Amino acid sequence: MSDARGFGFEVLATDGGSSARRGQLTTPHGVVQTPAFMPVGTVGAMKGVTPAQLTDTGAEIMLCNTYHLALRPKPEVVVALGGLHKFIGWDRPILTDSGGFQVFSLAKINKIDEDGVDFRSHIDGSLIRLSPEIATDIQNKLGADIIMAFDQCPPLPCEPAELAAAVERTVAWAKRCKEAHGREDQALFGIVQGGTDLAMRRMCAERIIEVGFDGYAVGGLSVGESHEEMVEVLDGLCPHLPADRPRYLMGVGMPRDLYEGVRAGIDMFDCVIPTRNGRHGQVFTATGAMKLRNEKHRLDGRPLEEACDCYTCRTYSRAYLRHLFMAGEMLGPMLASIHNLRFLQRLMGRMRDLINAGELATIASEFPVVLGTNGNNDT
């Protein structure tokens, strides 16, 4: 069911052997089936993949980044051209990250204080200021369906005092984001930080929930912790997040991490991995990763995966894809990215089906990669 703003989240089924949920997220630009994987078009574009091709992979929602769009083309340009959906030619739901992750990833060129962050632009070195109010205003102007609170993502490992300070800023900034949020047709999600300290995570979650948001994200994972540490955090934190709101694990996209997140009760994921790996000639398969430049594919007339229905697998052989990469043709990264994007949508779709049946654990019989070492083997 959706509210007067056009938003809603409903849990449709739960898995008998885990905390996995099958749900439906409603937004003004359409419905998203969950658990969902959101491809990342950082600057409003999926690298090497058109919006029509992205739709064909089964993607129902995509992510764009506030920091990068604020630098270029700038939010005023997007507003003048009809908003982010029209500007990038994507008429389905969009989520914008607040720029908080750049506080972490661009740490060498930023300065943090209690009010916000000063950046040196990675493009021209000019000074950029982001605060909860500025980040929220930019996202209001861009017009995504879901926007994120501005947070501080601490590094790992992290000293306890530094971790506590990041959590305090995250909570204080979340309150300011909610106060600054000025569009009723956008959902606002809060972010839970706390590194791998489960007690800190739960405390942060409790305080973020007190502020009250349309959904709750788990930030600060996939930044250097082990797979086992990530799983421990998710298993210990998810039961403390509201059951009636969507849960979003930020920046995670490897198959086994997606599976563990779904098993723990996460509903939404995003990552650049499908297109980044595709550009480098590495593709996902049910049994692991395939490196297309390897000599053994030179005369292989098979598709990447017989079971895959993507355009790449329906049309081209492993041998041809290898040829494209060896020849430096841009079509190679494009076709590999299309396959990777479709692979993750197939994986998520199958997990949704299995949750409906109460049999999520059986996903490993069809996608052994979910139990592998992050899919880094070469099939």
C-alpha positions in Angstrom: 0.0 0.0 0.0 1.2 3.5 -0.8 0.6 6.7 1.3 -0.6 10.1 0.1 2.9 10.9 -1.2 2.9 7.9 -3.5 5.3 5.9 -1.3 4.8 2.5 0.4 6.6 -0.6 1.5 5.0 -4.0 2.1 6.5 -7.3 3.1 4.8 -10.0 1.0 6.5 -13.1 2.3 9.2 -14.3 4.6 11.6 -17.2 4.4 11.1 -20.1 6.7 14.8 -20.7 7.4 16.2 -17.2 7.6 15.3 -13.6 8.2 14.8 -12.9 4.4 11.9 -10.9 3.3 10.1 -10.6 -0.1 8.6 -7.2 -0.5 7.4 -4.4 -2.7 8.5 -0.8 -2.6 6.2 1.8 -4.2 7.4 5.2 -5.4 6.0 8.0 -7.6 7.9 6.5 -10.6 7.0 2.9 -10.2 7.1 -0.2 -8.1 10.3 -2.0 -7.1 10.2 -5.7 -6.2 12.5 -6.5 -3.2 15.1 -7.7 -2.5 16.4 -5.4 -5.2 19.8 -4.6 -6.7 20.2 -1.0 -7.8 22.8 -0.5 -10.5 24.9 2.7 -10.1 24.9 5.5 -12.6 27.2 7.8 -10.5 26.9 10.9 -12.7 23.5 10.0 -14.2 24.8 7.5 -16.7 25.4 3.7 -16.6 28.9 3.3 -18.0 28.5 1.8 -21.5 24.8 0.9 -21.1 21.8 2.9 -22.3 18.7 3.3 -20.1 16.8 1.0 -22.6 19.5 -1.7 -22.2 19.4 -1.2 -18.4 15.6 -1.8 -18.4 16.1 -5.0 -20.5 18.4 -6.3 -17.7 15.4 -6.2 -15.3 16.6 -3.2 -13.3 13.7 -1.4 -11.7 15.6 1.3 -9.8 19.0 3.0 -10.2 21.3 5.0 -8.0 23.0 8.4 -8.8 25.4 10.4 -6.7 24.8 13.8 -5.2 28.4 14.9 -4.9 29.3 14.1 -8.5 26.1 15.7 -9.9 26.7 18.7 -7.8 30.1 19.2 -9.5 28.7 18.7 -13.0 26.4 19.4 -14.5 25.2 21.1 -11.2 21.7 20.8 -9.8 20.5 24.0 -11.4 21.1 22.6 -14.8 19.2 19.4 -13.9 16.3 21.6 -12.6 16.3 23.7 -15.8 16.0 20.6 -17.9 13.1 19.0 -16.1 14.6 17.1 -13.2 16.9 14.1 -13.0 14.5 11.5 -14.5 14.0 13.5 -17.6 17.6 14.7 -17.8 19.0 11.2 -17.9 16.2 9.5 -19.8 15.2 7.1 -17.0 11.5 7.1 -16.1 11.7 4.5 -13.3 12.6 5.1 -9.6 15.9 6.7 -8.7 17.8 6.9 -5.4 20.4 9.5 -4.8 23.3 9.0 -2.4 23.9 12.1 -0.3 27.6 12.4 -0.9 28.4 11.1 2.5 30.5 8.2 1.1 32.8 10.8 -0.5 33.6 12.0 3.0 35.2 8.6 3.3 36.5 7.9 -0.2 37.9 11.4 -0.8 39.4 11.8 2.7 42.7 13.1 1.4 41.0 16.1 -0.1 38.4 17.0 2.5 38.1 18.5 5.9 35.4 17.5 8.3 33.9 19.7 11.1 30.7 19.5 13.1 28.7 21.5 10.5 29.8 19.6 7.4 32.7 18.9 5.0 34.9 21.0 2.8 36.1 19.2 -0.4 38.6 20.0 -3.0 36.9 19.1 -6.2 38.6 16.1 -7.9 37.9 17.8 -11.2 39.4 21.2 -10.9 40.5 21.6 -7.2 37.9 24.2 -6.4 36.5 24.3 -2.9 33.1 22.5 -2.3 31.1 22.6 0.8 28.6 19.9 1.8 26.5 20.0 4.9 23.3 18.2 5.8 21.3 21.2 4.6 23.3 21.6 1.4 23.2 17.8 0.5 19.5 17.7 1.2 18.8 20.8 -0.9 20.8 19.4 -3.8 18.8 16.1 -3.7 15.5 18.0 -3.4 16.5 19.9 -6.6 17.6 16.7 -8.4 14.2 15.1 -7.7 15.0 11.5 -7.1 12.3 9.3 -5.6 14.5 8.3 -2.6 17.1 10.5 -1.1 19.7 9.8 1.6 20.6 11.6 4.8 24.1 13.1 4.9 26.4 10.9 7.1 30.0 10.3 8.0 31.3 6.9 6.9 34.3 6.0 9.2 37.3 4.1 7.9 38.1 0.6 8.9 40.0 -0.2 11.1 38.9 2.8 13.2 39.9 3.9 16.7 37.0 3.8 19.1 37.0 7.6 19.7 37.0 8.3 15.9 34.2 5.8 15.4 32.1 7.3 18.2 32.6 10.8 16.7 31.5 9.6 13.3 28.3 8.1 14.8 27.6 11.3 16.7 27.9 13.4 13.6 25.8 10.9 11.6 23.0 11.2 14.1 23.2 14.9 14.4 23.4 15.4 10.6 20.4 13.0 10.2 18.2 15.3 12.3 19.3 18.3 10.3 18.6 16.5 7.0 15.1 15.7 8.2 14.5 19.3 9.2 15.9 20.6 5.8 14.0 18.1 3.7 11.5 20.1 1.6 9.8 17.8 -0.9 6.9 15.6 0.0 7.3 13.5 -3.2 10.7 12.2 -2.0 11.3 9.6 0.6 14.2 10.2 3.0 16.2 7.4 4.4 18.4 7.5 7.5 21.8 5.8 7.7 23.2 3.6 10.5 27.0 3.8 11.1 29.2 2.1 13.7 31.8 0.1 11.8 32.1 -3.5 13.0 31.2 -2.5 16.6 27.8 -4.1 17.0 26.9 -2.2 20.2 27.7 1.0 18.5 25.6 0.0 15.5 22.6 -0.8 17.7 23.0 2.5 19.6 23.2 4.4 16.3 20.2 2.6 14.9 18.1 3.3 18.0 18.9 7.0 17.7 18.3 7.2 14.0 15.0 5.4 14.4 14.0 8.0 17.0 14.4 10.7 14.4 12.1 8.8 12.1 12.7 8.0 8.4 11.0 6.4 5.5 13.7 3.7 5.3 16.9 2.7 7.0 20.3 2.1 5.4 23.4 0.3 6.7 26.4 2.3 5.7 30.1 1.8 6.3 30.4 -1.8 5.2 32.3 -3.2 2.3 35.1 -0.7 3.2 37.8 -3.1 4.3 36.1 -5.5 6.8 36.1 -9.2 6.2 33.1 -11.0 4.8 32.6 -12.7 8.1 32.6 -9.4 9.9 30.0 -8.0 7.5 27.7 -11.0 8.1 28.1 -10.6 11.9 27.1 -7.0 11.7 24.1 -7.7 9.5 22.9 -10.6 11.6 23.2 -8.5 14.8 21.7 -5.3 13.5 18.8 -6.2 11.1 16.5 -7.4 13.9 16.8 -3.9 15.5 15.7 -2.1 12.3 11.9 -1.4 11.8 10.2 -4.4 10.1 7.8 -2.2 8.3 10.4 0.0 6.5 12.8 -0.9 3.7 16.4 -1.8 4.7 19.2 -0.8 2.4 22.8 -2.2 2.5 25.0 0.4 0.8 27.8 -0.3 -1.6 27.5 -4.1 -1.7 27.2 -6.2 -4.9 29.3 -9.4 -4.8 27.0 -12.4 -5.2 27.8 -14.1 -1.8 27.4 -10.7 0.0 24.0 -10.2 -1.7 22.9 -13.6 -0.5 24.1 -13.0 3.1 22.4 -9.6 3.1 19.1 -11.0 1.8 19.4 -13.9 4.3 19.8 -11.3 7.2 16.8 -9.3 6.1 18.1 -6.6 3.8 15.8 -5.4 1.0 18.0 -3.1 -1.2 21.6 -3.1 -2.4 23.7 -1.0 -4.8 27.2 -1.4 -6.2 29.4 -0.4 -9.2 30.8 -3.9 -9.5 28.7 -5.2 -12.5 29.9 -2.4 -14.8 33.3 -2.0 -13.3 34.2 -5.7 -13.6 32.6 -5.8 -17.0 34.9 -3.0 -18.3 37.9 -5.1 -17.2 36.7 -8.3 -18.9 35.5 -10.1 -15.8 31.9 -11.5 -15.9 29.8 -13.3 -13.3 28.6 -16.8 -13.8 26.6 -19.1 -11.5 29.8 -20.9 -10.5 32.2 -18.0 -10.3 33.9 -15.2 -12.2 35.1 -15.7 -15.8 38.1 -13.7 -17.2 37.4 -13.1 -20.8 41.0 -12.4 -21.9 42.1 -15.9 -21.0 43.5 -17.9 -23.9 41.1 -20.9 -23.2 38.2 -18.8 -24.5 39.8 -18.2 -28.0 37.9 -20.9 -29.8 34.9 -21.3 -27.4 31.7 -20.9 -29.2 29.5 -21.1 -26.2 27.7 -18.2 -24.6 28.9 -16.9 -21.2 26.1 -18.9 -19.6 23.7 -21.3 -21.2 21.0 -20.4 -18.6 21.3 -16.6 -19.1 18.7 -14.8 -21.2 20.6 -11.5 -21.6 21.3 -9.9 -25.0 25.0 -10.8 -24.7 24.4 -14.5 -24.1 21.6 -14.7 -26.7 23.8 -13.3 -29.4 27.6 -13.7 -28.8 30.2 -16.4 -28.0 32.9 -16.4 -25.4 35.4 -16.4 -28.3 33.9 -13.2 -29.8 33.8 -11.4 -26.5 37.5 -12.4 -25.9 38.3 -11.0 -29.4 36.7 -7.7 -28.6 38.7 -7.3 -25.4 42.0 -8.3 -27.1 41.3 -5.9 -29.9 40.4 -3.1 -27.5 36.9 -2.6 -29.0 34.5 -0.7 -26.8 31.8 -3.1 -27.6 33.5 -5.7 -25.3 33.0 -3.8 -22.0 29.5 -2.9 -23.0 28.4 -6.5 -23.7 30.2 -7.8 -20.5 28.5 -5.1 -18.4 25.1 -6.0 -19.8 25.6 -9.6 -18.9 26.8 -8.7 -15.3 23.8 -6.4 -14.8 21.4 -9.1 -15.9 23.2 -11.8 -13.9 22.6 -9.9 -10.6 19.0 -9.2 -11.6 18.5 -12.9 -12.3 20.1 -13.8 -8.9 17.9 -11.3 -7.1 14.8 -12.5 -8.9 15.5 -16.1 -8.1 16.0 -15.3 -4.4 12.6 -13.5 -4.4 11.0 -16.6 -5.8 12.7 -18.8 -3.3 11.7 -16.6 -0.4 8.1 -16.9 -1.6 8.5 -20.6 -1.3 10.3 -20.5 2.0 13.4 -22.1 0.5 16.1 -19.4 0.1 18.9 -21.7 1.2 18.5 -23.8 -2.0 19.8 -20.8 -4.1 23.3 -22.4 -3.7 22.3 -25.4 -5.8 21.6 -23.0 -8.8 24.1 -20.3 -8.0 27.1 -21.9 -6.2 28.9 -18.6 -6.4 26.9 -17.4 -3.4 28.9 -19.7 -1.2 32.2 -19.0 -3.0 35.0 -16.6 -2.3 33.3 -13.6 -3.7 33.3 -15.1 -7.2 37.0 -14.5 -7.8 37.7 -17.9 -9.4 38.0 -18.2 -13.2 35.5 -20.7 -14.6 
